[in-house]
Amino acid sequence: MKGYAGKYLLVNLTSRKIVSKMLDEGMAVNFIGGYGFGARTLYDYVPAGVEPFSPDNVLAFWTGPLAGTIAPVSSKYAVFARSPLTGFFGFGISSGGFAFELKCAQWDGIIFTGRSDSPTYLFIDDENVELRDASHLWGRTTWETEQMIREELGDDTVRVAAIGPAGERLVRIGNITNDRNRQVGRTGMGAVMGSKNLKAVAVRGTRDVEVADPDGLMKFSMELNERLQGPKTEKYRVYGTPANILIHNKLGCLPSYNFQRGTFEYAEEVSGERMLKTHVRKIIACTNCAIACDHVNEVREGPYAGTVASMDYESLNMLGPCCGVRDLNAITKAVEICDTLGVDTISAGVIIAWAMECYEKGILSSEEVDGLDLRFGNSEAMLEALKKLCLREGKLGNLLAEGVKRASEIVGRGSEKFAIHCKGLEWGAYSMRSLKTSTLGFAVSIRGADYLRSGSYQVDVRGEVDRLKLDYSRGKIVCDGENLYAIIDSLIICKFARGIFSSVDELAKLYTLTTGIEMTGKQLLLAGERIHNLAKCFNIRHGASRKDDYPPPRAFEEEMPDDVVRGAKITREEYDEALNGYYDARGWTREGIPTAEKLLQLGLEKEAEEIAKYQVSHELKLTGAK
Amino acid sequence: MALKTKMTERLKKIIVCNVDKCNGCQICEFVCSFTKEKVFNSRKSRIFVVRIEPFLNLALTCKKCDDPPCVRACPTEAVQRLSDETIKIDEEKCIGCGWCVEACEFGVMRLNLETGIAFVCDYCRDIGEPQCVKYCPKDALRYITIEQAARELSKKAVKSIVQELLSACITTI
């Protein structure tokens, strides 16, 4: 079994005991790596009733079999825990050089349990692993922490994944940063890390990464690298994902003013095309990536001159148009604040946009927003609110730090209707009412509102389906997308490369060349389905059912005002039909619960047994309701 | 005679990295460690990507210096300069003292972390073409003479001046 390191770390932060565990071959074949290993870990380690910030929650870092090898776009790792935002399956994927370094240190992953009684960080120096004091790092930004750890270890090649002050303060959208610009962004993994008093993980790996067929992998990888210079990745290479601003604006699916609208009158000013001319100073790549998409902005004039931050479409849209903000300088500053203090830019933008709508509607008083003039488009107020959120400062900061679901429940007064989230995770930069297959994909996602679990926005944006309608058949599109993405997230490779593979068989080929384990595309997709079902079982255990798979009320109750999609909204009937289609495609009940039959078919025996209990309790509830 | 030697040396081909194109992907390091050692391990690469946050990325390898400091520094004559101007390490003679490492102005001479023996880029002399150059996805790496690199820079400068002049003309019109 090559490619894998074959072992992982189990670190108990309470007892400070560190154990090396062998990676089981069955685990490798059935769950591949990354997302699959994370699903296995969460299911096995986090029983019902374990609160996200409890020491009993786990925090697991996993790489995939390809990390550390020459397989393209493979230096990726994922972090898992029960999410403090959703209460369900939490995870995020990051790239940079951290995963590659961890594999070179010959570890597939790290599972943290317990809670340290004082700030600590883990230093992995090949086989030497130790918990070190992090008192002097507590309160430091992510960038400072990375720098200080490298200085104290006397090696600037050490890779560091760290939380910022937001994670320390249990801001629920706290994230984890490595290599300065790369984040495990979503579902509050940084907050869980903070709850464990774990400031950072630092890694130095110097060992060889062995693969089954080095010559074959080299040859295939170089061929793929060449494809990566072709048309399928051009968007990412030239303008980066901000190219989406004008594309989405034209289609009326660019969320602006807290998703009230799908166009932005100043879209041109915040476009990728404009940004490339006025802000992008350098485009950099993650380790072993032949695409290079990371557009690093520099603010050249005005009050934020000198600000440097990496900009992508989601950050740009949520902190820009979604807040009505059109000043690229301020948006770059906002991303810098998020990255250094350590919060997810997407969630942050949606939360502040919600607060702005509350303020404009008179739901939040001036006193409740700490005296800020929190109107849409006021970039200074947006930045102030953002800092307060990250540091839990004042009334406003403490409210917003809870995430948009909890904040809207605290405020009430009808503000829940325009809190744009699903399962507690804030919605990404795809309008709900003018991209309906996308919306189904977001809403059924196991980690909450999420475009990255199925990529179902693609059929809408490309015009392969009528994006303004929903029907039964969309369920299958989402389901197939999820199975494929589960594989991509388990191997783990970058989704930006997805277009260069002629079929899933090529992904299987990468897997076999690396590991020596025979695998077909069909088997891989089955593993994808297995992984996704396992993650779903975790959610069922923590109370998920059909009710959690709906978009927020704005999707159903308000019509889009933009000319290009005027009047668009989702009807309950069409959504229910599409959701039924999804559950049927999955082989789940119409309550959204995996059937024993499906789980057994996927080889998930003990899960089938447990989930059957929930099945019964749901049926009882339903009967009771009648 | 001395003059002739110098001229030839300025026309020698070296690996040149374009700082605008280099994005720090490290693919050259992977390709190198695979080519030279048949393993994936960037610490066994003979080319090194230097990243200085937030903007600077540049890959560095042996510059084929005149009168190489690494050769001068070696107390056991393990570090030798061949007639094609590449450096060769005699592994039998190398005692792993690291003086060549200290002497190299560019930090591209290293000691193998496992064996302690010095290693450096040999321009893939057995293959005939540096593999890092061949596989650099952004063509940031080139195997050219310093003269050629200079000529290309001149061309680029002239192009951008002409473009500026042209756009100025258009604006005036």
Interface residues (C-beta under 8 A of the other chain):
Chain A: G68 T69 I70 G97 F100 C104 R180 N181 T206 R207 D208 V209 E210 V211 P214 M218 M222 N225 E226 L228 Q229 R281 K282 I283 I284 A285 C286 T287 N288 C289 A290 A292 V296 E298 V308
Chain B: N23 G24 C25 Q26 I27 F30 V31 F34 E37 K38 V39 F40 N41 S42 R43 K44 R51 E53 P54 F55 N57 L113 Y135 P137 K138
